[in-house]
C-alpha cells in the first residue's frame, strides 16, 4: 500500500506544479491574490501555489478519469471492438483499482488526523 500512497502523493505534486505553471502562463493576478489570502502564498518567481483543495480536487479527477477509461475499455472489449484487447482492459482496470484504493487510504489518514486533532486536550 505504500507504493500506492507514494503514487498518489506524486500525482498531487504533479498537479500542484501544473496548476502553478498554468497560473504563471495566464498571469492570473486575481487567483494569486486569492491564494495569498487563503494562506497559499506566492513563490518568489511570481507563480501562485495551488491550495490543498485544488490539489485534492485534481487528484480525485485523475482517479475518476482512470475509472472512466477503464469502464470505456471494458465496454469496448465486450462489444468486440478491434482496438480493445484483454491486456489493455486488465491493465486499465488494475490502475483504476490501485488509484481508488490509494485515494481511500489517503482519505482514511486524513480522517484519522482530523480525529486526533479534535481529541487533543486544550
C-alpha positions in Angstrom: 0.0 0.0 0.0 3.0 2.3 0.5 3.7 2.4 -3.2 0.1 3.5 -4.0 0.3 6.3 -1.4 3.6 7.4 -2.9 1.9 7.3 -6.3 -1.0 9.5 -5.1 1.5 11.9 -3.5 3.5 12.2 -6.7 0.3 12.8 -8.6 -0.7 15.5 -6.2 2.8 17.1 -6.6 2.4 16.9 -10.4 -1.0 18.6 -10.2 0.5 21.3 -8.0 3.2 22.1 -10.5 0.8 22.0 -13.4 -1.6 24.5 -11.6 1.4 26.7 -10.7 2.6 26.7 -14.3 -1.0 27.4 -15.6 -1.4 30.4 -13.3 2.0 31.7 -14.4 1.2 31.3 -18.1 -2.1 33.1 -17.8 -0.8 35.8 -15.4 -3.9 35.3 -13.2 -3.3 38.1 -10.7 -6.8 37.7 -9.0 -6.1 34.0 -8.4 -2.7 34.8 -6.9 -4.3 37.3 -4.6 -7.0 34.8 -3.6 -4.4 32.1 -2.9 -2.3 34.6 -0.9 -5.4 35.5 1.2 -6.0 31.8 1.8 -2.5 31.3 3.1 -1.4 29.7 -0.1 1.5 32.1 -0.5 3.3 33.1 -3.6 6.6 31.9 -4.8 9.4 34.4 -5.5 9.1 33.8 -9.2 5.6 35.1 -9.1 3.8 31.9 -9.7 1.0 31.0 -7.2 0.9 27.9 -5.1 -2.4 25.9 -5.5 -4.5 25.4 -2.4 -4.9 22.0 -0.9 -8.5 21.7 -2.0 -7.5 22.4 -5.6 -4.7 19.8 -5.4 -7.1 17.2 -3.9 -9.8 18.0 -6.5 -7.2 17.4 -9.3 -6.2 14.1 -7.7 -9.8 13.0 -7.4 -10.4 14.0 -11.0 -7.4 11.8 -12.1 -8.9 8.8 -10.2 -12.2 9.4 -11.8 -10.6 9.7 -15.2 -8.8 6.4 -14.7 -12.1 4.7 -13.7 -13.9 6.1 -16.7 -11.1 5.0 -19.0 -11.3 1.5 -17.5 -15.0 1.4 -17.9 -14.8 2.5 -21.5 -12.2 -0.1 -22.4 -14.3 -2.8 -20.7 -17.3 -1.8 -22.8 -15.2 -1.7 -26.0 -13.9 -5.2 -25.2 -17.4 -6.5 -24.5 -18.6 -5.1 -27.8 -15.8 -6.7 -29.7 -14.1 -3.6 -30.9 -10.7 -4.4 -32.6 -8.6 -1.9 -30.6 -9.6 -3.2 -27.2 -7.7 -6.3 -26.2 -7.9 -8.1 -22.8 -4.5 -7.0 -21.7 -5.3 -3.3 -22.1 -8.6 -3.8 -20.2 -6.9 -5.6 -17.3 -4.1 -3.1 -17.0 -6.6 -0.1 -17.0 -8.8 -1.9 -14.5 -5.9 -2.6 -12.2 -4.7 1.0 -12.5 -8.1 2.3 -11.6 -8.3 -0.1 -8.7 -4.9 0.9 -7.3 -5.7 4.6 -7.7 -9.1 4.2 -5.9 -7.5 2.2 -3.0 -4.8 4.8 -2.6 -7.4 7.6 -2.5 -9.4 5.7 0.1 -6.2 5.2 2.2 -5.4 8.9 1.9 -8.9 9.8 3.0 -8.7 7.4 5.9 -5.4 9.0 7.0 -6.9 12.5 6.8 -10.0 11.5 8.8 -7.7 9.9 11.4 -5.6 13.0 11.6 -8.7 15.2 12.0 -10.0 12.9 14.8 -6.6 13.1 16.5 -6.6 16.9 16.4 -10.2 17.1 17.6 -9.4 14.8 20.6 -6.4 16.8 21.7 -6.8 18.3 25.1 -6.8 22.1 25.3 
